[in-house]
Amino acid sequence: MTNQRIWDHYQSVGLHRFASAGPRLSYLLDRAAHEGRGRPLRILNVGIGDATLERLALARGWEVDALDPSKDAVARSMAMGIRAHHGVIEAMPFADASFDAVFCSEVFEHLASDQLQAALPEIGRVLRPDGRLYGTVPFDEHLDEQRVASEVLGDLPQGVADRAERLVGHNEQAFAGLEAQTIGDRDPGGRVEFR
C-alpha cells in the first residue's frame, strides 16, 4: 500500500478516525496563540484530516491555508470555505517566508526518509524568520486497532512510540535543531511536539 492509498483511505472511509483530534489540535493552536502573543497569525496546516484545525484557527480570526496530497480532502475543505491546496510537503506551492506557523500533526510518521529529508527544509523555507513548526507524532496507541502500512514504518505491530523513535532515529539530520517536548498529560493523546 502506498502513502497515497493510505491518505485516500483516511479521506474517504477512514474519515471518522479524525474525530478525536480536537483536543490535541486545540492545544497546538493555544500554544501558537500564546507564542504569537495574541496577534492574528497566518498559518499552514499540512495534512487536512477532517479540517478541524483549519476551522478552529479560522474561528480565532487567523489566516489559514491547508495542504494535502488528497484531492478529496482539498475539495471537501474548499467546500467549507477553507483555502486548501493540493500538493505535498516536500514541494510546497507557497512563497518563501509566508507563514507565522506551520502545523504537521500526525504527518511525519507517514513520510519516507527522502520525503522527510526534503520536507523539513521546505517547512523552514515557507516559515517567516520568527515562525514556528508545531508537529505531533503518535504515542501510546494500539496499532492493532488501526493498522496501517507505511513505507517508512512498515506494518509491524509495535508500539507507536517505538516507531516514532525509529522515525527520528533514522532521520536525525532532518530533525537537527528542533526542540522536542513530550506533552504527556497536558494533551489527551500524550503526543510529542516538535518546535
C-alpha positions as CSV (number, residue, x, y, z in Angstrom):
1,M,0.0,0.0,0.0
2,T,1.5,3.3,-1.0
3,N,1.2,6.5,1.1
4,Q,-1.2,7.9,-1.5
5,R,-3.5,4.9,-0.9
6,I,-3.3,5.5,2.8
7,W,-4.2,9.2,2.6
8,D,-7.0,8.4,0.2
9,H,-8.4,5.7,2.6
10,Y,-8.4,8.1,5.5
11,Q,-10.0,10.8,3.4
12,S,-12.9,8.5,2.5
13,V,-13.9,5.5,4.6
14,G,-11.5,6.4,7.4
15,L,-12.5,10.0,7.9
16,H,-14.1,9.1,11.3
17,R,-10.6,8.4,12.6
18,F,-10.0,12.2,13.0
19,A,-13.0,12.7,15.3
20,S,-10.8,12.5,18.5
21,A,-8.2,15.0,17.3
22,G,-9.9,18.2,18.5
23,P,-8.3,18.4,22.0
24,R,-4.8,17.8,20.5
25,L,-5.3,20.4,17.8
26,S,-6.8,22.9,20.2
27,Y,-3.7,22.5,22.4
28,L,-1.4,23.2,19.5
29,L,-3.4,26.2,18.5
30,D,-3.3,27.5,22.0
31,R,0.5,27.1,22.1
32,A,0.7,29.1,18.8
33,A,-1.6,31.8,20.1
34,H,0.5,32.1,23.3
35,E,3.8,32.2,21.4
36,G,2.3,34.6,18.9
37,R,1.3,37.0,21.8
38,G,-2.3,37.1,20.8
39,R,-1.8,38.6,17.3
40,P,-3.7,37.1,14.4
41,L,-1.4,34.6,12.7
42,R,-1.1,33.3,9.1
43,I,-0.8,29.5,9.4
44,L,-0.4,26.5,7.2
45,N,-1.7,23.1,8.2
46,V,-0.1,20.2,6.3
47,G,-2.4,17.1,6.4
48,I,-6.0,18.3,6.5
49,G,-7.7,15.4,8.2
50,D,-11.3,16.5,8.7
51,A,-10.3,20.2,8.7
52,T,-10.8,20.6,12.5
53,L,-7.5,22.6,12.8
54,E,-8.5,24.9,10.0
55,R,-12.0,25.5,11.3
56,L,-10.7,26.2,14.8
57,A,-8.0,28.6,13.5
58,L,-10.5,30.5,11.3
59,A,-12.7,30.9,14.4
60,R,-9.8,32.7,16.0
61,G,-9.6,35.1,13.1
62,W,-6.4,33.7,11.7
63,E,-5.5,33.5,8.0
64,V,-5.4,29.8,7.2
65,D,-4.0,27.7,4.3
66,A,-4.1,23.9,4.1
67,L,-2.1,21.5,2.1
68,D,-2.9,17.8,1.5
69,P,-1.9,15.2,-1.1
70,S,-5.6,14.0,-1.2
71,K,-7.7,15.8,-3.8
72,D,-10.8,14.7,-1.8
73,A,-9.6,16.4,1.4
74,V,-8.8,19.6,-0.6
75,A,-12.2,19.6,-2.3
76,R,-14.1,19.0,1.0
77,S,-12.1,21.8,2.7
78,M,-12.7,24.2,-0.1
79,A,-16.4,23.5,0.1
80,M,-16.2,24.6,3.8
81,G,-14.6,27.9,2.7
82,I,-11.1,26.9,3.6
83,R,-8.2,28.0,1.4
84,A,-6.9,24.5,0.6
85,H,-4.2,23.4,-1.9
86,H,-3.4,20.0,-3.4
87,G,0.3,19.2,-3.0
88,V,3.0,17.5,-1.0
89,I,5.1,18.7,2.0
90,E,8.4,18.2,0.2
91,A,7.5,20.7,-2.6
92,M,5.0,23.2,-1.2
93,P,3.3,25.8,-3.5
94,F,3.9,28.8,-1.3
95,A,6.3,31.7,-1.4
96,D,9.3,32.0,1.0
97,A,8.5,33.3,4.5
98,S,4.7,33.1,4.1
99,F,3.6,31.7,7.4
100,D,3.9,32.5,11.1
101,A,3.3,28.8,12.0
102,V,3.2,25.5,10.2
103,F,1.3,22.6,11.7
104,C,2.1,19.0,10.9
105,S,0.1,16.9,13.3
106,E,0.4,13.1,12.8
107,V,2.1,13.6,9.4
108,F,5.8,12.9,9.8
109,E,5.4,9.2,10.6
110,H,3.8,8.7,7.1
111,L,6.8,10.1,5.2
112,A,9.6,8.1,3.7
113,S,13.1,9.1,4.7
114,D,13.7,11.0,1.4
115,Q,10.4,12.9,1.8
116,L,11.2,13.9,5.4
117,Q,14.7,15.0,4.4
118,A,13.1,17.3,1.8
119,A,10.1,18.3,3.9
120,L,11.9,19.9,6.9
121,P,13.9,22.4,4.8
122,E,10.8,23.1,2.8
123,I,8.9,24.0,6.0
124,G,11.8,26.2,7.0
125,R,11.5,27.9,3.6
126,V,7.8,28.8,4.0
127,L,8.1,29.9,7.6
128,R,8.8,33.5,8.4
129,P,12.1,34.2,10.2
130,D,10.4,34.1,13.7
131,G,8.0,31.3,12.6
132,R,7.4,28.0,14.3
133,L,6.7,24.4,13.4
134,Y,4.1,22.6,15.5
135,G,4.0,18.9,15.0
136,T,3.0,15.7,16.7
137,V,3.6,12.1,16.1
138,P,1.5,9.2,17.6
139,F,2.3,8.0,21.1
140,D,0.9,5.0,23.1
141,E,-1.7,3.9,20.6
142,H,-2.9,0.4,19.9
143,L,-1.8,-0.3,16.4
144,D,-3.9,-3.5,16.1
145,E,-7.0,-1.3,16.2
146,Q,-5.8,0.9,13.3
147,R,-3.1,-1.0,11.5
148,V,-1.7,0.9,8.5
149,A,1.3,0.1,6.3
150,S,3.8,2.8,5.7
151,E,6.9,2.9,3.5
152,V,8.9,4.2,6.5
153,L,7.4,2.4,9.4
154,G,6.4,-0.9,7.9
155,D,3.4,-3.0,9.1
156,L,4.8,-4.3,12.3
157,P,2.5,-4.5,15.4
158,Q,5.0,-2.5,17.6
159,G,4.1,0.4,19.8
160,V,3.8,3.7,18.0
161,A,6.4,5.3,20.4
162,D,8.9,2.7,19.1
163,R,8.0,3.7,15.6
164,A,8.3,7.4,16.2
165,E,11.7,6.8,17.9
166,R,12.8,4.9,14.8
167,L,11.5,7.7,12.6
168,V,13.5,10.3,14.4
169,G,16.5,8.0,14.8
170,H,16.7,7.3,11.1
171,N,16.3,11.0,10.3
172,E,18.4,12.6,12.9
173,Q,19.9,15.1,10.4
174,A,16.4,16.2,9.3
175,F,15.3,16.8,12.9
176,A,18.6,18.5,13.9
177,G,17.9,21.8,15.7
178,L,14.3,21.1,16.6
179,E,13.3,21.0,20.2
180,A,11.1,18.0,21.1
181,Q,8.8,18.1,24.0
182,T,6.7,15.3,25.3
183,I,3.3,16.9,26.1
184,G,2.2,13.9,28.2
185,D,-0.8,14.5,30.4
186,R,-1.2,18.1,29.1
187,D,-2.5,16.6,25.9
188,P,-5.1,13.7,25.9
189,G,-3.1,11.8,23.3
190,G,0.2,12.1,25.1
191,R,1.8,13.3,21.9
192,V,5.4,14.5,21.3
193,E,5.5,18.1,20.0
194,F,8.4,19.4,17.8
195,R,9.0,23.1,17.8
